[in-house]
């Protein structure tokens, strides 16, 4: 037994010596192992002051910032300039670019955008439109704000930049102009890309700039629910209602980025922007944002804004200016020839019929030159004889009867245009022609033949007829509460949905009145499928039953 123990002790010593020798020979490669293990630790075990990069190139960590936008003062910050992945908060920059198009008039809210095959192939979350379909700009905005639809982000990018890659270049250029020096964009949606990076401070800058530049369109970030093709799409932002004054703006998540949030608060004349990046969960991210806002809101300035509004500036690094080329003497130019005067023959003078005068002192008589004279007959104006009146009063019957055609006198005579004066041209005597005979006078048509009798009573003047206005369909539904199960693009589709709902909830909708309501939305028409005549309790119960059967449903007080 003792021999075995001694042998074991000797073996242990030999093994320890061998390991020590091996350690001395390989010290350089062993130093890298602890670093790799430290990088592999979960985010919860890392210090909050460091952001690490894994071997695959993804940036992981946490950061946050709270800014008083009225003064520009930073109320709180943690790793605010550390580059991280923005995830779907990228879509705020995408909408910034779209708002520019609307502001410039190159697009309108009802402009249709076409869905390409590449856009339709994007990963969720997305709206799910097929290639070749179209979506209006306003609906595209709401789809990004609420569902954070990746396919619609690509639709916007291709409509503005031609391709998503080109659009991402424009996004980066605009970010640099806004002062987001540490931001780089590779796509319009925020889907995972190692080169797509930003910082908490840059996102806060973007949150202020999009409100300063586009206050009219920024209001879309407050959309709680987006109704599209019969679906009710809720906003992912859970900060609404949790903190008073929250009016947006965007959440984001990927596995590499963690849970991100950009928040804006307007309350009591205070304007605060907050950013949280790298949260471990949506709940912890929201809780941290709520604590940072409430803990620093009292320190924010309540009053008139003193910080300058966001403006776009040129890139910080200007392009290098090439050195000026050495001056060279201008090339020799041959002198212009001296101007020469051109001799022009005098214009011939033409006289109508008068020959040149004889030289002074000549005794030769002036010889007349024969001319041809054409006589144009003047039209003879017919004089209108003066009307005669009898001494006594004229009977009414006589006034009512027109005169006979033979005795009718013209009330007015249409005068012929003035005759042209005789024209004389110099002709030899042999070509003289006798005057033309006077043209026969044509009878002159008078404007009226005599007085026209007027009847004692005139017929009523016919009023212009107009097409009868279409009769509005009288809509009268049962009072009380109603439910809506969707809005559709065709009335037939809405009626089919009503029938399906009745088959699923016969008891709850037994006494309800199904109907389709037509409404206009921009340039299109939608058809709402509704049931009327319910009590509040029955309406809520019907909605709960329909929602369990995959129906969209909301209650409305009639």
Secondary structure as UniProt FT lines:
FT   HELIX           2..25
FT   HELIX           27..40
FT   HELIX           43..45
FT   TURN            48..49
FT   STRAND          52..53
FT   TURN            55..56
FT   STRAND          59..60
FT   STRAND          63..68
FT   TURN            69..72
FT   STRAND          73..78
FT   TURN            80..81
FT   HELIX           87..89
FT   HELIX           90..104
FT   TURN            109..110
FT   STRAND          112..114
FT   HELIX           117..120
FT   TURN            131..132
FT   STRAND          134..136
FT   HELIX           137..146
FT   HELIX           150..161
FT   HELIX           164..177
FT   TURN            178..179
FT   TURN            181..182
FT   TURN            194..195
FT   STRAND          197..198
FT   HELIX           200..213
FT   HELIX           215..218
FT   HELIX           219..222
FT   STRAND          225..228
FT   TURN            229..230
FT   STRAND          231..234
FT   TURN            238..239
FT   TURN            241..242
FT   TURN            244..245
FT   STRAND          246..254
FT   TURN            255..257
FT   STRAND          258..267
FT   TURN            268..269
FT   STRAND          270..279
FT   HELIX           282..296
FT   HELIX           297..299
FT   TURN            360..361
FT   STRAND          371..373
FT   HELIX           396..400
FT   HELIX           405..407
FT   STRAND          424..426
FT   HELIX           429..431
FT   STRAND          481..488
FT   HELIX           491..504
FT   TURN            506..509
FT   STRAND          513..521
FT   TURN            522..523
FT   STRAND          524..534
FT   HELIX           536..548
FT   TURN            549..550
FT   STRAND          554..557
//
